[in-house]
Every structure is written in structure tokens, then in C-alpha cells.
């Protein structure tokens, strides 16, 4: 992702750099047949500062916006 600096937010508890995305590119090896990034092929690394760990994205475990739909009917 290519970003432009939008603002820097500093408080006693946080230091955040906020950017505006101006360009996104991906290697063809991580694209699905429809040309979108496939998370399983991307093998993305995620940092969790609260548990001091690194995790890898992989298996799809639910469909967004539909996973809890039946629970809302109750």
C-alpha cells in the first residue's frame, strides 16, 4: 500500500500515524482467479501487541455479514 500522511495523533496513551491510501498493488502469485487478493495465498503476518504474538492468516472460517444473521432473528 502506498499512503500519504493525513495526520499524526499523539496523546498520553497513543501515538498513531494516519494515512490516506493512494495506491495498492499485489504480486500476481497472491491473486485469485477473479483478480482479487486471496488471503490463503497471501500468507499475511499479523502482530498482536496485547498478547505479544505473531499470527498467520489462512483458513476462511465464516462469511462476513452473514455469520450471525440467524442469531439476530431470535
NUZA-823246 format. One record per residue (C-alpha): residue in three letters; x negated, y, z negated. Coordinates in Angstrom, 2 decimals. Each point is the difference from the previous one (the first is absolute). Layout:
N
<tiba type="ALA" X="X" Y="Y" Z="Z"/>
...
This chain:
74
<tiba type="UNK" X="0.00" Y="0.00" Z="0.00"/>
<tiba type="UNK" X="-1.16" Y="3.46" Z="0.84"/>
<tiba type="UNK" X="1.28" Y="2.67" Z="-2.40"/>
<tiba type="UNK" X="-0.18" Y="3.73" Z="-0.50"/>
<tiba type="UNK" X="-0.26" Y="1.37" Z="-3.52"/>
<tiba type="UNK" X="3.38" Y="1.32" Z="-1.17"/>
<tiba type="UNK" X="-0.80" Y="0.71" Z="-3.65"/>
<tiba type="UNK" X="-2.00" Y="-1.02" Z="-3.04"/>
<tiba type="UNK" X="2.03" Y="-0.50" Z="-3.18"/>
<tiba type="UNK" X="-1.82" Y="0.13" Z="-3.33"/>
<tiba type="UNK" X="1.52" Y="-0.29" Z="-3.46"/>
<tiba type="UNK" X="-1.28" Y="-1.31" Z="-3.31"/>
<tiba type="UNK" X="1.14" Y="-3.48" Z="0.99"/>
<tiba type="UNK" X="-0.50" Y="-0.21" Z="3.77"/>
<tiba type="UNK" X="-2.21" Y="1.06" Z="2.85"/>
<tiba type="UNK" X="1.69" Y="-0.65" Z="3.34"/>
<tiba type="UNK" X="-0.96" Y="0.77" Z="3.56"/>
<tiba type="UNK" X="3.07" Y="0.31" Z="2.24"/>
<tiba type="UNK" X="-0.33" Y="-0.22" Z="3.76"/>
<tiba type="UNK" X="2.11" Y="0.19" Z="3.11"/>
<tiba type="UNK" X="-0.47" Y="-2.97" Z="2.34"/>
<tiba type="UNK" X="-0.91" Y="1.25" Z="3.47"/>
<tiba type="UNK" X="-1.09" Y="-3.25" Z="1.70"/>
<tiba type="UNK" X="0.21" Y="-3.75" Z="-0.60"/>
<tiba type="UNK" X="-1.90" Y="-2.67" Z="1.88"/>
<tiba type="UNK" X="-0.53" Y="-3.75" Z="-0.42"/>
<tiba type="UNK" X="-2.14" Y="-2.70" Z="1.53"/>
<tiba type="UNK" X="2.02" Y="-2.16" Z="2.41"/>
<tiba type="UNK" X="-0.94" Y="-3.09" Z="-2.06"/>
<tiba type="UNK" X="2.42" Y="1.10" Z="-2.76"/>
<tiba type="UNK" X="2.98" Y="0.73" Z="2.27"/>
<tiba type="UNK" X="3.03" Y="-2.24" Z="0.41"/>
<tiba type="UNK" X="1.55" Y="-0.88" Z="3.36"/>
<tiba type="UNK" X="2.15" Y="3.15" Z="-0.16"/>
<tiba type="UNK" X="-3.03" Y="2.26" Z="-0.56"/>
<tiba type="UNK" X="0.55" Y="0.69" Z="-3.69"/>
<tiba type="UNK" X="-2.50" Y="-0.65" Z="-2.80"/>
<tiba type="UNK" X="0.50" Y="-3.52" Z="-1.40"/>
<tiba type="UNK" X="-0.80" Y="0.06" Z="-3.75"/>
<tiba type="UNK" X="-1.02" Y="-3.68" Z="0.08"/>
<tiba type="UNK" X="-2.62" Y="0.73" Z="2.69"/>
<tiba type="UNK" X="-1.13" Y="3.23" Z="-1.63"/>
<tiba type="UNK" X="-1.25" Y="-1.71" Z="-3.16"/>
<tiba type="UNK" X="0.30" Y="3.32" Z="-1.84"/>
<tiba type="UNK" X="-1.70" Y="0.53" Z="-3.34"/>
<tiba type="UNK" X="1.97" Y="1.73" Z="-2.76"/>
<tiba type="UNK" X="-1.51" Y="1.48" Z="-3.18"/>
<tiba type="UNK" X="2.10" Y="-0.04" Z="-3.19"/>
<tiba type="UNK" X="-1.55" Y="2.43" Z="-2.45"/>
<tiba type="UNK" X="2.36" Y="-1.00" Z="-2.82"/>
<tiba type="UNK" X="-1.12" Y="-3.64" Z="0.01"/>
<tiba type="UNK" X="-3.50" Y="0.70" Z="1.34"/>
<tiba type="UNK" X="0.44" Y="-2.41" Z="2.88"/>
<tiba type="UNK" X="-0.18" Y="-0.37" Z="3.75"/>
<tiba type="UNK" X="2.70" Y="-1.87" Z="1.91"/>
<tiba type="UNK" X="0.49" Y="-1.14" Z="3.59"/>
<tiba type="UNK" X="3.25" Y="0.51" Z="1.92"/>
<tiba type="UNK" X="1.32" Y="-3.07" Z="1.74"/>
<tiba type="UNK" X="3.23" Y="-1.94" Z="-0.20"/>
<tiba type="UNK" X="3.35" Y="1.70" Z="0.63"/>
<tiba type="UNK" X="2.22" Y="-0.71" Z="-3.00"/>
<tiba type="UNK" X="3.20" Y="1.92" Z="0.83"/>
<tiba type="UNK" X="1.70" Y="2.29" Z="2.46"/>
<tiba type="UNK" X="0.01" Y="3.67" Z="-0.98"/>
<tiba type="UNK" X="3.38" Y="1.61" Z="-0.63"/>
<tiba type="UNK" X="1.72" Y="-3.39" Z="0.02"/>
<tiba type="UNK" X="-1.67" Y="-2.00" Z="-2.78"/>
<tiba type="UNK" X="2.30" Y="1.30" Z="-2.75"/>
<tiba type="UNK" X="3.08" Y="0.67" Z="2.10"/>
<tiba type="UNK" X="2.03" Y="-2.87" Z="-1.47"/>
<tiba type="UNK" X="-0.86" Y="1.10" Z="-3.54"/>
<tiba type="UNK" X="1.52" Y="3.43" Z="0.66"/>
<tiba type="UNK" X="3.42" Y="-1.58" Z="0.74"/>
<tiba type="UNK" X="0.31" Y="-1.36" Z="-3.55"/>
